[in-house]
Amino acid sequence: MAADRIAQGLKSSGFEISFPKRFTYAMKVLNLVPYGVYFWLVNRATGWKTRPLVTEGHAVDVLERDPQAV
């Protein structure tokens, strides 16, 4: 279980607690590539074409048009 892995990690002298290992290694490799390549890969993997905060109808857009809306 995840709680067991966290408890083991807290008892060890290691620097970080990370699991599952395959996901952790993939994320560490992504940190080594340039930002342009990183975002291209993330966009391909997730299907995102635009940043979520920039999409139409999002709370940020509503606040920019009418600050009293919230």
C-alpha positions as CSV (number, residue, x, y, z in Angstrom):
1,M,0.0,0.0,0.0
2,A,1.0,3.6,-0.5
3,A,1.0,4.3,3.3
4,D,3.5,1.5,3.8
5,R,5.8,2.8,1.1
6,I,5.7,6.3,2.7
7,A,6.3,4.9,6.2
8,Q,9.3,3.0,4.9
9,G,10.6,6.1,3.1
10,L,10.3,8.2,6.2
11,K,12.3,5.6,8.2
12,S,15.1,5.5,5.6
13,S,17.9,8.0,5.2
14,G,16.9,8.6,1.6
15,F,16.4,12.1,0.1
16,E,13.0,11.5,-1.4
17,I,10.1,9.1,-1.4
18,S,8.9,8.2,-4.9
19,F,6.6,5.5,-6.3
20,P,5.7,4.0,-8.7
21,K,9.3,3.8,-9.9
22,R,8.5,3.7,-13.6
23,F,6.5,6.9,-13.4
24,T,9.2,8.6,-11.2
25,Y,11.9,7.7,-13.7
26,A,9.8,9.0,-16.6
27,M,9.3,12.3,-14.8
28,K,13.0,12.7,-14.0
29,V,13.9,12.1,-17.7
30,L,11.4,14.7,-18.7
31,N,13.1,17.2,-16.4
32,L,16.3,16.7,-18.4
33,V,14.9,17.8,-21.8
34,P,14.6,21.5,-22.9
35,Y,11.3,23.2,-22.1
36,G,10.1,23.2,-25.7
37,V,10.5,19.5,-26.0
38,Y,9.0,18.9,-22.5
39,F,5.8,20.9,-23.3
40,W,5.5,19.2,-26.7
41,L,5.7,15.8,-25.1
42,V,3.2,16.7,-22.3
43,N,0.8,18.1,-24.9
44,R,1.1,14.9,-26.9
45,A,0.5,12.7,-23.9
46,T,-2.4,14.7,-22.4
47,G,-4.0,16.1,-25.5
48,W,-3.9,19.7,-24.2
49,K,-3.5,22.3,-27.0
50,T,-3.9,25.4,-24.8
51,R,-3.3,26.3,-21.2
52,P,-6.4,25.6,-19.1
53,L,-6.5,29.0,-17.6
54,V,-6.7,30.7,-21.0
55,T,-9.8,28.8,-22.2
56,E,-13.1,30.6,-22.8
57,G,-15.5,30.6,-19.9
58,H,-12.9,29.9,-17.2
59,A,-13.1,31.8,-14.0
60,V,-10.0,33.8,-14.9
61,D,-11.8,35.1,-18.0
62,V,-14.9,35.9,-16.1
63,L,-12.9,37.9,-13.5
64,E,-11.1,39.8,-16.2
65,R,-14.4,40.9,-17.8
66,D,-16.3,41.5,-14.5
67,P,-14.3,41.6,-11.2
68,Q,-17.6,41.8,-9.3
69,A,-18.8,38.5,-10.7
70,V,-17.3,36.5,-7.8
